[in-house]
Amino acid sequence: MNREVVTVTPEIAGRWLAANCDIPFNSVQYKVDQYARDMLAGHWPLAGEGIRFDEADQLIDGRHRLRACVKAGVPFQTYVTHLSGGDVVTAPPIAQPPMVSAMEKMASDLKQRFLGG
């Protein structure tokens, strides 16, 4: 595994997204919009979550952040991790349940419970 701090420009983010556009992904626009606002305001700290690529150089984490970077048109610093063949990954990227779906389900459940629909 190789992990480093990288300044991701909108151009780099666009290239990484374009190279991985054939992988299924459900984007949540409000998250992209929120992240873009935070990046524009300079409120994007270097934190534990970053951009991850698997051993085949396929993007497995960070699409919302990359889309936000492109939308905001500003660079941001993040950790970029490239996994190697011997790294332990809990599940293949396609088999990992998308966090977005879980959030959407929870929001739907709460809406149904408290607002009746």
N, C-alpha and C positions, 0 to 999 in steps of 0.2 A: 504494500500500500504506500502510495506517495501522497502526502498532504502538504499544501503550501498556501500561503496568503497570496491572492491574486487581485489586482485591480481589474475588474471586468468592465469594459467599455460597452456602449450600446452596439458597436460593430461586432465585438467578440460574442456578446450575448446573441445577436442575430445569427451569427455563423453556427453557434452551438445549437440553437433551436432549429435552424434549417437542416442541419446534419442529422437531426433526430426527429424529423417531422412525421416519419412513418410509424412511430411508436404511439399506440393509443394513449390518449391523455384527456381527461376532462378538466378543462380550465374553468376556474371560478373567477369571473370578471371582477367582482367586488374586491377580491383579494389582490388581483393585479393592480387595480386602481388604488387600493389602500397602500400597497407597497410602493407604487410609483409616487404617491404624495409624500410618503415618508422619505424616499430617496431624494426627491426635489427639495424637501425641507432640511436635508442634511441629518435626518434622524435615523440613519441606518448604521448601527454600530457593528463592528466586527464581533460576531458571536459564534457559538458552536455549530449552528446550522450552516451548511454551505452548499456547494454544488458538488454532486457526486457522479462519477462515471464508472461503469463496470469495466471488466478486463477487456471487453471488446470495444471500449471507448464509446459506449452508448450512455446517454444521459439517464440517470436513474433517480435523481433528486435535484430540485431547484428550478423547475420550469416556471413557476409563478414569479420567482425572483428575476429570472432572465427576461420574461415578458415585461415585467415592471421596469426593468432597466431600459429596454428598448422604448417603451412608452414614455418614460420620463426623459430619455435622452441624456442621462447623466451616468457617469461611472460609479461603481461602488466596490468596496473591498469585501472579500469573502474568502473563506477557506474553500479550496478546490481539492477534492480527493479523487485519485485514480486508483481503483482497486486492481489488484493483480490476481492471477489464477489461484493462488493459495489462500487468499483472504476469505474469511468466513462471512457469508451473507445469510441472514436468517431465511430468506426465501428469494426465488428468482424475481426480478423486477416486475414482470407481468403478473406474478402470483400475489404480490403484495397488495393488500386491500388499499384502495386509494383513501387517504385521509379526508379528502373532499367529500366523498360519498358518505362517510360517517358523519361529518359535520352537517351535510344537507339533510340526512335522515333525522338527526337530532333536532334540527331546526323545524323540520316538518312535523315531528312528533310533538314538540312544544307548541307549535302553532295549532295543531289539532286539539291538543289538551286544553289550552287556555283560551283560544279564540274560536274553537269549533270549526276550523277549516282553514 
